[in-house]
């Protein structure tokens, strides 16, 4: 069971607080702390000083938790950081959170900024630089991206006062494809199922770009997305294919004129024929 005393900073010459924060496991009750429950190491000169629970403080904690055995508890001292009096300037430290892996959907980088007071002074002949952050780097929940899962959320980082200059920090969050198998059901316009469900793979939340084809049917175009859970079905409407061929009627036949009957020469009488032969004969003599 770990019990930790908090850290506190103050300028040289200031009076420290009467009590300090104590972090304890969930379920452990805190007593009403009093100044006698804490002890500060050494005189309050510029520098770091340990803060511990006194025997009185440990006894008060046990009394506040009569059903718990605190004999095996571990106590981590806190620190009272005494800063030089002069405030030189303020600097800014950053934590840059970069996201990768989701292609065009990748979120932009997030830059967290914290102001830090830089306190300068002397301890004897030595120059001392103290740094007092105004806040901590907050936790960040990675943005949701359809079809992808981030490999982490970004935890908060406490920035404690001290004599080491805070540094800029960099964190990378990688998005991994969230591929799932879902079932696509073809239905007609009346809602009747046309065939058994078709198992399809896709990225959750992403637009569906490929659909199964069914002979004699064409898909009704509609915006569909891959569901977020594999048990969620997707229904797609198909309609019978309408033929685009149009027959061309034959051209109207031109009327055919009736065929004229052959002209028969008039029949000559026998007298006429004999007369013509005799005429031809006498005319033909030399």
C-alpha positions in Angstrom: 0.0 0.0 0.0 1.7 3.2 -1.2 1.1 6.6 0.4 2.8 9.6 -1.2 3.3 13.2 0.0 2.7 15.9 -2.5 5.3 18.4 -3.8 5.1 22.1 -3.2 7.1 25.1 -4.3 7.6 28.5 -2.7 9.9 31.5 -3.0 12.6 32.0 -0.5 11.3 33.8 2.5 7.7 32.6 2.1 6.0 30.5 4.8 5.2 27.0 3.7 1.7 25.7 4.1 0.5 24.1 7.3 -0.5 20.8 5.6 0.4 19.1 2.4 -1.6 16.9 -0.1 -1.3 13.2 0.5 -2.1 10.7 -2.3 -3.5 7.4 -1.0 -5.1 4.3 -2.6 -8.8 4.3 -3.4 -10.8 3.2 -0.4 -8.5 4.7 2.2 -9.9 7.5 4.3 -7.9 10.6 5.0 -7.9 12.1 8.5 -8.3 15.8 9.1 -4.6 16.7 8.7 -2.9 19.1 11.1 0.5 20.8 10.9 1.9 18.4 13.4 1.3 15.5 11.0 4.1 16.7 8.7 7.8 17.3 9.1 10.0 19.3 6.7 13.7 18.5 6.4 16.3 21.1 7.4 16.1 24.9 7.3 14.1 26.4 4.4 17.0 27.6 2.3 16.9 27.6 -1.5 16.8 24.0 -2.7 14.7 20.9 -2.1 13.6 19.6 1.3 11.9 16.3 2.0 8.3 16.3 3.5 7.4 13.3 5.6 4.5 12.2 7.7 5.4 12.3 11.4 4.5 9.5 13.8 1.5 11.5 14.8 0.4 11.8 11.1 0.7 8.0 10.6 -1.3 7.4 13.8 -4.0 9.8 12.6 -4.2 7.9 9.3 -4.6 4.6 11.1 -7.3 6.0 13.4 -9.2 7.2 10.3 -9.1 3.6 9.0 -9.7 1.4 12.0 -10.5 -1.7 9.9 -7.3 -1.5 7.8 -3.8 -2.7 8.9 -1.4 0.1 7.8 1.7 -1.5 9.3 3.0 -2.6 5.9 2.2 0.7 4.2 5.1 2.4 2.3 5.4 6.2 2.6 7.1 8.2 -0.1 8.3 11.7 1.0 7.2 14.8 -0.9 9.4 17.8 -1.7 9.3 21.3 -0.6 11.1 23.3 -3.3 12.4 26.7 -2.2 13.0 28.9 -5.2 15.2 32.0 -5.4 13.4 35.3 -4.9 14.1 36.9 -8.2 11.8 36.1 -11.1 13.9 36.3 -14.3 11.5 35.4 -17.1 8.9 33.0 -18.3 9.5 30.2 -20.9 7.2 27.8 -22.6 7.6 24.0 -22.8 5.6 21.9 -25.3 4.4 18.4 -25.8 3.8 17.6 -29.5 1.4 14.7 -30.2 1.7 13.5 -33.7 -0.9 11.1 -35.3 0.1 8.7 -38.2 -1.4 5.8 -40.1 -4.9 6.9 -41.2 -4.0 8.3 -44.6 -6.0 11.4 -45.6 -8.1 11.0 -42.4 -5.1 11.3 -40.0 -5.8 14.1 -37.5 -3.4 17.0 -37.3 -0.8 17.2 -34.7 -1.7 18.6 -31.2 0.8 20.9 -29.4 0.3 21.3 -25.7 2.0 24.3 -24.1 2.8 25.1 -20.5 4.3 28.3 -19.1 7.2 27.9 -16.8 8.6 30.6 -14.5 12.4 30.8 -14.5 13.7 32.0 -11.1 17.3 33.0 -10.7 19.2 33.7 -7.6 22.4 32.8 -5.6 23.1 30.3 -2.9 26.3 31.6 -1.4 28.6 32.1 -4.4 26.6 29.7 -6.6 24.0 30.9 -9.1 20.9 28.8 -8.9 18.1 28.5 -11.6 14.7 27.3 -10.5 11.8 26.3 -12.7 8.2 26.5 -11.6 5.6 25.1 -14.2 2.2 26.8 -14.1 0.4 23.5 -15.0 0.8 19.9 -16.1 0.5 18.4 -19.6 -3.1 17.3 -19.7 -4.3 13.9 -20.8 -5.6 13.6 -24.4 -8.1 11.0 -25.8 -7.0 10.2 -29.4 -9.6 11.5 -31.9 -11.9 8.9 -33.4 -11.2 8.1 -37.1 -13.7 6.0 -39.0 -12.2 2.7 -40.0 -9.1 3.0 -37.7 -8.2 2.4 -34.1 -5.5 4.4 -32.2 -2.8 2.4 -30.5 -3.1 4.6 -27.4 -4.5 7.6 -25.6 -2.0 10.1 -24.2 -1.7 10.2 -20.5 -1.2 13.3 -18.4 2.3 14.2 -17.3 2.9 16.1 -14.1 5.5 18.9 -14.3 6.9 19.5 -10.8 9.0 22.5 -9.8 12.7 22.0 -9.5 16.1 23.0 -10.6 16.2 21.0 -13.9 15.0 22.8 -16.9 11.9 21.2 -18.4 12.3 19.7 -21.8 10.0 19.5 -24.8 8.3 16.2 -25.3 7.1 14.3 -28.4 4.5 11.5 -28.6 3.4 9.5 -31.6 0.0 7.9 -31.9 -0.4 5.3 -34.6 -3.8 4.4 -36.1 -4.3 0.8 -37.1 -6.9 -0.4 -39.7 -10.1 -1.7 -38.1 -11.1 -4.4 -40.5 -14.3 -6.3 -39.9 -16.4 -8.9 -41.7 -20.1 -7.9 -42.0 -23.0 -9.3 -43.9 -24.6 -7.6 -46.9 -28.2 -8.7 -47.9 -29.6 -8.0 -51.4 -33.3 -7.0 -51.3 -35.8 -5.8 -53.8 -37.7 -2.6 -53.6 -40.5 -4.3 -51.6 -38.0 -5.5 -49.0 -37.9 -9.1 -49.9 -34.6 -10.9 -49.7 -33.3 -11.9 -53.1 -30.4 -14.2 -52.0 -28.4 -15.3 -49.0 -26.3 -12.8 -47.1 -22.9 -12.1 -48.6 -19.9 -11.7 -46.3 -17.8 -8.7 -47.0 -14.6 -7.3 -45.5 -14.3 -3.5 -44.9 -13.0 -0.7 -42.7 -15.6 0.2 -40.0 -17.3 3.5 -40.9 -15.8 3.8 -44.3 -17.9 4.1 -47.5 -18.7 0.8 -49.2 -17.2 0.8 -52.7 -17.7 -2.8 -53.8 -20.9 -4.7 -54.1 -21.8 -8.2 -55.2 -23.4 -8.6 -58.6 -26.6 -10.6 -59.2 -27.7 -11.8 -62.7 -30.7 -10.0 -63.9 -30.5 -7.3 -61.3 -28.8 -3.9 -61.0 -28.0 -2.1 -57.7 -29.9 0.9 -56.7 -27.2 3.6 -56.1 -27.3 4.7 -52.5 -24.7 5.9 -50.0 -23.7 3.0 -47.7 -21.0 2.7 -45.0 -19.3 -0.3 -43.4 -21.0 -0.8 -40.0 -19.1 -0.2 -36.7 -20.0 -3.7 -35.5 -19.8 -7.0 -37.4 -23.3 -8.1 -36.2 -24.9 -5.1 -37.9 -26.3 -6.1 -41.3 -26.2 -3.9 -44.4 -29.2 -4.0 -46.8 -28.8 -3.1 -50.4 -31.7 -2.6 -52.9 -31.5 -4.3 -56.3 -34.0 -3.9 -59.1 -34.6 -6.0 -62.2 -32.6 -5.0 -65.2 -34.6 -3.1 -67.7 -33.7 -3.9 -71.4 -32.4 -0.8 -73.2 -32.9 -2.4 -76.7 -35.8 -0.9 -78.8 -36.9 -2.7 -82.0 -37.0 -0.7 -85.3 -40.2 -1.4 -87.3 -39.6 -2.4 -90.9 -40.0 0.2 -93.6 -43.4 0.2 -95.4 -43.3 -1.9 -98.6 -43.9 0.0 -101.8 -47.0 -1.1 -103.9 -46.1 -3.4 -106.8 -47.9 -2.4 -110.0 -49.7 -5.3 -111.7 -47.8 -7.0 -114.6 -49.4 -6.1 -117.9 -50.8 -9.0 -119.9 -48.8 -9.8 -123.1 -50.3 -8.3 -126.3 -51.4 -11.0 -128.7 -51.3 -10.1 -132.4 -54.7 -10.4 -134.2 -55.2 -13.7 -136.0 -55.3 -13.4 -139.9 -57.8 -15.3 -142.0 -56.7 -18.0 -144.4 -57.5 -15.9 -147.5 -55.4 -13.1 -146.2 -52.5 -15.5 -145.6 -52.7 -17.0 -149.1 -52.9 -13.6 -150.7 -49.8 -12.4 -148.8 -47.8 -15.5 -149.9 -48.7 -15.1 -153.6 -47.8 -11.4 -153.5 -44.5 -12.2 -152.0 -43.8 -14.9 -154.6 -44.6 -12.8 -157.7 -42.8 -9.8 -156.2 -39.8 -12.0 -155.5 -39.2 -13.0 -159.2 -36.4 -11.3 -161.1 
